Amino acid sequence: MTFEAFPHQLETERLRLRVWEPSDAEDYRGLWAERDPRAARRIDEDGRPTVEDIRGWLVKNPLAAEPGLGLLPIVRRNEGDLIGYCGLTVGRASFEEPEIAYELAQRAHGFGYATEAAKAVVEAAAATGRQRLWATVWDWNAASLRVLEKLGFYDSGRVTEDPQRGTTIWMTRELEGRSAPRPSASSRKN
């Protein structure tokens, strides 16, 4: 199948999602620094990634994802500050059925920004012609699970166990009005 490219800019009532700029590197690194200690990608003992490491990544790939997809920084329209990112990536999924990903700075938690940005991304994903999206989320991340449920994602029944970081739940959502049976949490498989 061929798909339309994921847009490089999205706007909502309060937010603007756009392509990464090299000047975003410090804010992006700040997200890494705030991550839960159980998260897989954190700043290591040597201080990596540095702001310069991240700036290099953003110059090389300003969509921070595979061509045709994108993880876009979230900027509050009134304040003009970068508060996180949201978009589509292959992640643990596939190009045809990509994974939605989002992360917000702690100062932006609790205001509905993740739901607002992710809703725009889901709508844009449907406009590319995709039929399904995935999301992987740790079982201990209750806030992210709530965002996904608000967006119509449901537990696919698939999990990935990690004794150090926790269980990853695979959530999914059909696009363009398609519906699928929703397995219960008790039917999860590895």
Solvent accessible surface area in square Angstrom, and as a share of the most:
residue,aa,sasa,rsa
1,M,173,0.77
2,T,132,0.77
3,F,38,0.16
4,E,121,0.54
5,A,69,0.54
6,F,4,0.02
7,P,47,0.30
8,H,99,0.44
9,Q,96,0.43
10,L,26,0.13
11,E,88,0.39
12,T,22,0.13
13,E,155,0.70
14,R,90,0.33
15,L,0,0.00
16,R,79,0.29
17,L,0,0.00
18,R,30,0.11
19,V,44,0.25
20,W,6,0.02
21,E,80,0.36
22,P,61,0.38
23,S,83,0.54
24,D,8,0.04
25,A,0,0.00
26,E,125,0.56
27,D,65,0.34
28,Y,14,0.05
29,R,58,0.21
30,G,31,0.30
31,L,5,0.02
32,W,18,0.06
33,A,56,0.43
34,E,67,0.30
35,R,30,0.11
36,D,46,0.24
37,P,111,0.70
38,R,102,0.37
39,A,12,0.09
40,A,54,0.42
41,R,125,0.45
42,R,82,0.30
43,I,42,0.21
44,D,72,0.37
45,E,179,0.80
46,D,126,0.65
47,G,23,0.22
48,R,125,0.46
49,P,11,0.07
50,T,42,0.25
51,V,42,0.24
52,E,113,0.51
53,D,39,0.20
54,I,0,0.00
55,R,72,0.26
56,G,40,0.39
57,W,112,0.39
58,L,3,0.02
59,V,96,0.55
60,K,177,0.75
61,N,58,0.30
62,P,55,0.35
63,L,27,0.13
64,A,28,0.21
65,A,11,0.08
66,E,65,0.29
67,P,119,0.75
68,G,24,0.23
69,L,1,0.01
70,G,0,0.00
71,L,20,0.10
72,L,0,0.00
73,P,0,0.00
74,I,0,0.00
75,V,5,0.03
76,R,47,0.17
77,R,114,0.42
78,N,147,0.75
79,E,104,0.47
80,G,53,0.51
81,D,39,0.20
82,L,11,0.05
83,I,1,0.00
84,G,0,0.00
85,Y,18,0.07
86,C,0,0.00
87,G,0,0.00
88,L,0,0.00
89,T,21,0.12
90,V,36,0.21
91,G,52,0.50
92,R,118,0.43
93,A,28,0.22
94,S,44,0.28
95,F,74,0.31
96,E,89,0.40
97,E,57,0.25
98,P,0,0.00
99,E,16,0.07
100,I,4,0.02
101,A,24,0.19
102,Y,40,0.15
103,E,32,0.14
104,L,18,0.09
105,A,10,0.08
106,Q,106,0.47
107,R,130,0.48
108,A,2,0.01
109,H,105,0.47
110,G,84,0.81
111,F,118,0.49
112,G,37,0.36
113,Y,18,0.07
114,A,16,0.13
115,T,29,0.17
116,E,33,0.15
117,A,0,0.00
118,A,0,0.00
119,K,110,0.47
120,A,13,0.10
121,V,0,0.00
122,V,8,0.05
123,E,98,0.44
124,A,9,0.07
125,A,0,0.00
126,A,24,0.19
127,A,80,0.62
128,T,5,0.03
129,G,26,0.25
130,R,0,0.00
131,Q,51,0.23
132,R,54,0.20
133,L,0,0.00
134,W,44,0.15
135,A,3,0.02
136,T,27,0.16
137,V,10,0.06
138,W,48,0.17
139,D,67,0.35
140,W,67,0.24
141,N,47,0.24
142,A,55,0.43
143,A,56,0.43
144,S,16,0.10
145,L,29,0.15
146,R,138,0.50
147,V,18,0.10
148,L,2,0.01
149,E,106,0.48
150,K,139,0.59
151,L,16,0.08
152,G,26,0.25
153,F,5,0.02
154,Y,23,0.09
155,D,21,0.11
156,S,25,0.16
157,G,3,0.03
158,R,114,0.42
159,V,13,0.07
160,T,62,0.36
161,E,102,0.46
162,D,40,0.21
163,P,141,0.89
164,Q,148,0.66
165,R,80,0.29
166,G,22,0.21
167,T,24,0.14
168,T,5,0.03
169,I,8,0.04
170,W,12,0.04
171,M,4,0.02
172,T,2,0.01
173,R,66,0.24
174,E,15,0.07
175,L,2,0.01
176,E,105,0.47
177,G,82,0.79
178,R,120,0.44
179,S,104,0.67
180,A,32,0.25
181,P,123,0.77
182,R,157,0.57
183,P,50,0.31
184,S,65,0.42
185,A,61,0.47
186,S,110,0.71
187,S,48,0.31
188,R,89,0.33
189,K,143,0.61
190,N,134,0.69
